[in-house]
Amino acid sequence: MGESYSPRERIRKKKDFSYLYKKGRLTRGKYFNLIYLPNSLSYSRMAVVTSKKIGNAVQRNRVRRRVRELFRRNKELMTLPVDMIVVTKKGVQDASWENMRAQYLSMIQAVGANK
């Protein structure tokens, strides 16, 4: 699979969100929390959740775009296919790209270690 974020890689259904929130494992970080669960598909899926605490709509959308870009560029680092929800935290809108990327990569490694 290439470096794209195709529609099949997005989590959109309420039942998928509910199942992940109920059964998923949580990894906490400075800029976002990651709720994940291995799936039976041949690819990983992701959703981004941003609250109004992040800022106005422009800031929230920018944060979502950045997180989706992290997922898109680093899909090959995932050792197994997972469903994950990235829940952003207050302060992420001020984070540099390098800091966000470093935290994301360390969280992905933690996900791979917690099979």
C-alpha positions as protocol buffer text, in pm:
chain_id: "A"
residue {
  index: 1
  type: MET
  ca { x: 0 y: 0 z: 0 }
}
residue {
  index: 2
  type: GLY
  ca { x: 135 y: 341 z: -92 }
}
residue {
  index: 3
  type: GLU
  ca { x: 161 y: 660 z: 103 }
}
residue {
  index: 4
  type: SER
  ca { x: -203 y: 752 z: 84 }
}
residue {
  index: 5
  type: TYR
  ca { x: -486 y: 777 z: 333 }
}
residue {
  index: 6
  type: SER
  ca { x: -760 y: 594 z: 148 }
}
residue {
  index: 7
  type: PRO
  ca { x: -1125 y: 584 z: 259 }
}
residue {
  index: 8
  type: ARG
  ca { x: -1096 y: 221 z: 369 }
}
residue {
  index: 9
  type: GLU
  ca { x: -826 y: 326 z: 620 }
}
residue {
  index: 10
  type: ARG
  ca { x: -1064 y: 563 z: 801 }
}
residue {
  index: 11
  type: ILE
  ca { x: -1279 y: 472 z: 1098 }
}
residue {
  index: 12
  type: ARG
  ca { x: -1619 y: 636 z: 1057 }
}
residue {
  index: 13
  type: LYS
  ca { x: -1888 y: 412 z: 1201 }
}
residue {
  index: 14
  type: LYS
  ca { x: -2020 y: 474 z: 1550 }
}
residue {
  index: 15
  type: LYS
  ca { x: -2007 y: 102 z: 1635 }
}
residue {
  index: 16
  type: ASP
  ca { x: -1635 y: 96 z: 1550 }
}
residue {
  index: 17
  type: PHE
  ca { x: -1569 y: 397 z: 1774 }
}
residue {
  index: 18
  type: SER
  ca { x: -1774 y: 247 z: 2058 }
}
residue {
  index: 19
  type: TYR
  ca { x: -1599 y: -88 z: 2030 }
}
residue {
  index: 20
  type: LEU
  ca { x: -1256 y: 75 z: 2035 }
}
residue {
  index: 21
  type: TYR
  ca { x: -1340 y: 295 z: 2334 }
}
residue {
  index: 22
  type: LYS
  ca { x: -1474 y: -8 z: 2521 }
}
residue {
  index: 23
  type: LYS
  ca { x: -1220 y: -279 z: 2431 }
}
residue {
  index: 24
  type: GLY
  ca { x: -915 y: -85 z: 2312 }
}
residue {
  index: 25
  type: ARG
  ca { x: -586 y: -32 z: 2491 }
}
residue {
  index: 26
  type: LEU
  ca { x: -467 y: 318 z: 2579 }
}
residue {
  index: 27
  type: THR
  ca { x: -125 y: 474 z: 2538 }
}
residue {
  index: 28
  type: ARG
  ca { x: -84 y: 824 z: 2678 }
}
residue {
  index: 29
  type: GLY
  ca { x: 145 y: 1096 z: 2549 }
}
residue {
  index: 30
  type: LYS
  ca { x: 208 y: 1467 z: 2587 }
}
residue {
  index: 31
  type: TYR
  ca { x: 22 y: 1574 z: 2271 }
}
residue {
  index: 32
  type: PHE
  ca { x: -227 y: 1293 z: 2220 }
}
residue {
  index: 33
  type: ASN
  ca { x: -357 y: 964 z: 2352 }
}
residue {
  index: 34
  type: LEU
  ca { x: -376 y: 656 z: 2133 }
}
residue {
  index: 35
  type: ILE
  ca { x: -657 y: 403 z: 2172 }
}
residue {
  index: 36
  type: TYR
  ca { x: -582 y: 93 z: 1968 }
}
residue {
  index: 37
  type: LEU
  ca { x: -687 y: -265 z: 1909 }
}
residue {
  index: 38
  type: PRO
  ca { x: -552 y: -521 z: 1659 }
}
residue {
  index: 39
  type: ASN
  ca { x: -794 y: -586 z: 1374 }
}
residue {
  index: 40
  type: SER
  ca { x: -852 y: -879 z: 1141 }
}
residue {
  index: 41
  type: LEU
  ca { x: -799 y: -675 z: 824 }
}
residue {
  index: 42
  type: SER
  ca { x: -483 y: -664 z: 618 }
}
residue {
  index: 43
  type: TYR
  ca { x: -437 y: -290 z: 681 }
}
residue {
  index: 44
  type: SER
  ca { x: -453 y: -42 z: 969 }
}
residue {
  index: 45
  type: ARG
  ca { x: -733 y: 211 z: 1017 }
}
residue {
  index: 46
  type: MET
  ca { x: -731 y: 541 z: 1204 }
}
residue {
  index: 47
  type: ALA
  ca { x: -952 y: 824 z: 1323 }
}
residue {
  index: 48
  type: VAL
  ca { x: -861 y: 1157 z: 1483 }
}
residue {
  index: 49
  type: VAL
  ca { x: -1067 y: 1315 z: 1761 }
}
residue {
  index: 50
  type: THR
  ca { x: -1015 y: 1680 z: 1853 }
}
residue {
  index: 51
  type: SER
  ca { x: -1212 y: 1863 z: 2116 }
}
residue {
  index: 52
  type: LYS
  ca { x: -1311 y: 2228 z: 2118 }
}
residue {
  index: 53
  type: LYS
  ca { x: -1047 y: 2279 z: 2389 }
}
residue {
  index: 54
  type: ILE
  ca { x: -788 y: 2270 z: 2110 }
}
residue {
  index: 55
  type: GLY
  ca { x: -903 y: 2598 z: 1961 }
}
residue {
  index: 56
  type: ASN
  ca { x: -1120 y: 2726 z: 1681 }
}
residue {
  index: 57
  type: ALA
  ca { x: -1218 y: 2520 z: 1375 }
}
residue {
  index: 58
  type: VAL
  ca { x: -912 y: 2627 z: 1178 }
}
residue {
  index: 59
  type: GLN
  ca { x: -674 y: 2509 z: 1450 }
}
residue {
  index: 60
  type: ARG
  ca { x: -863 y: 2180 z: 1502 }
}
residue {
  index: 61
  type: ASN
  ca { x: -860 y: 2104 z: 1130 }
}
residue {
  index: 62
  type: ARG
  ca { x: -488 y: 2181 z: 1109 }
}
residue {
  index: 63
  type: VAL
  ca { x: -418 y: 1941 z: 1396 }
}
residue {
  index: 64
  type: ARG
  ca { x: -628 y: 1670 z: 1227 }
}
residue {
  index: 65
  type: ARG
  ca { x: -441 y: 1717 z: 899 }
}
residue {
  index: 66
  type: ARG
  ca { x: -106 y: 1688 z: 1076 }
}
residue {
  index: 67
  type: VAL
  ca { x: -204 y: 1369 z: 1260 }
}
residue {
  index: 68
  type: ARG
  ca { x: -340 y: 1212 z: 940 }
}
residue {
  index: 69
  type: GLU
  ca { x: -11 y: 1302 z: 772 }
}
residue {
  index: 70
  type: LEU
  ca { x: 181 y: 1123 z: 1049 }
}
residue {
  index: 71
  type: PHE
  ca { x: -30 y: 811 z: 992 }
}
residue {
  index: 72
  type: ARG
  ca { x: 1 y: 833 z: 615 }
}
residue {
  index: 73
  type: ARG
  ca { x: 380 y: 869 z: 612 }
}
residue {
  index: 74
  type: ASN
  ca { x: 452 y: 603 z: 875 }
}
residue {
  index: 75
  type: LYS
  ca { x: 213 y: 318 z: 791 }
}
residue {
  index: 76
  type: GLU
  ca { x: 497 y: 80 z: 711 }
}
residue {
  index: 77
  type: LEU
  ca { x: 625 y: 101 z: 1071 }
}
residue {
  index: 78
  type: MET
  ca { x: 318 y: -77 z: 1207 }
}
residue {
  index: 79
  type: THR
  ca { x: 407 y: -438 z: 1271 }
}
residue {
  index: 80
  type: LEU
  ca { x: 46 y: -558 z: 1274 }
}
residue {
  index: 81
  type: PRO
  ca { x: -279 y: -411 z: 1144 }
}
residue {
  index: 82
  type: VAL
  ca { x: -460 y: -210 z: 1411 }
}
residue {
  index: 83
  type: ASP
  ca { x: -760 y: 14 z: 1448 }
}
residue {
  index: 84
  type: MET
  ca { x: -668 y: 329 z: 1636 }
}
residue {
  index: 85
  type: ILE
  ca { x: -817 y: 652 z: 1753 }
}
residue {
  index: 86
  type: VAL
  ca { x: -584 y: 945 z: 1812 }
}
residue {
  index: 87
  type: VAL
  ca { x: -735 y: 1174 z: 2077 }
}
residue {
  index: 88
  type: THR
  ca { x: -555 y: 1508 z: 2071 }
}
residue {
  index: 89
  type: LYS
  ca { x: -477 y: 1702 z: 2387 }
}
residue {
  index: 90
  type: LYS
  ca { x: -466 y: 2069 z: 2467 }
}
residue {
  index: 91
  type: GLY
  ca { x: -136 y: 2219 z: 2356 }
}
residue {
  index: 92
  type: VAL
  ca { x: -96 y: 2005 z: 2044 }
}
residue {
  index: 93
  type: GLN
  ca { x: -173 y: 2303 z: 1822 }
}
residue {
  index: 94
  type: ASP
  ca { x: 148 y: 2470 z: 1948 }
}
residue {
  index: 95
  type: ALA
  ca { x: 368 y: 2161 z: 1907 }
}
residue {
  index: 96
  type: SER
  ca { x: 636 y: 2151 z: 1641 }
}
residue {
  index: 97
  type: TRP
  ca { x: 619 y: 1892 z: 1366 }
}
residue {
  index: 98
  type: GLU
  ca { x: 936 y: 1723 z: 1495 }
}
residue {
  index: 99
  type: ASN
  ca { x: 798 y: 1686 z: 1848 }
}
residue {
  index: 100
  type: MET
  ca { x: 466 y: 1547 z: 1725 }
}
residue {
  index: 101
  type: ARG
  ca { x: 645 y: 1305 z: 1493 }
}
residue {
  index: 102
  type: ALA
  ca { x: 880 y: 1184 z: 1767 }
}
residue {
  index: 103
  type: GLN
  ca { x: 590 y: 1118 z: 2004 }
}
residue {
  index: 104
  type: TYR
  ca { x: 384 y: 944 z: 1734 }
}
residue {
  index: 105
  type: LEU
  ca { x: 673 y: 714 z: 1640 }
}
residue {
  index: 106
  type: SER
  ca { x: 738 y: 619 z: 2002 }
}
residue {
  index: 107
  type: MET
  ca { x: 368 y: 543 z: 2050 }
}
residue {
  index: 108
  type: ILE
  ca { x: 362 y: 326 z: 1736 }
}
residue {
  index: 109
  type: GLN
  ca { x: 660 y: 131 z: 1873 }
}
residue {
  index: 110
  type: ALA
  ca { x: 470 y: 84 z: 2200 }
}
residue {
  index: 111
  type: VAL
  ca { x: 170 y: -46 z: 2008 }
}
residue {
  index: 112
  type: GLY
  ca { x: 392 y: -299 z: 1829 }
}
residue {
  index: 113
  type: ALA
  ca { x: 546 y: -410 z: 2158 }
}
residue {
  index: 114
  type: ASN
  ca { x: 204 y: -461 z: 2322 }
}
residue {
  index: 115
  type: LYS
  ca { x: 73 y: -714 z: 2072 }
}
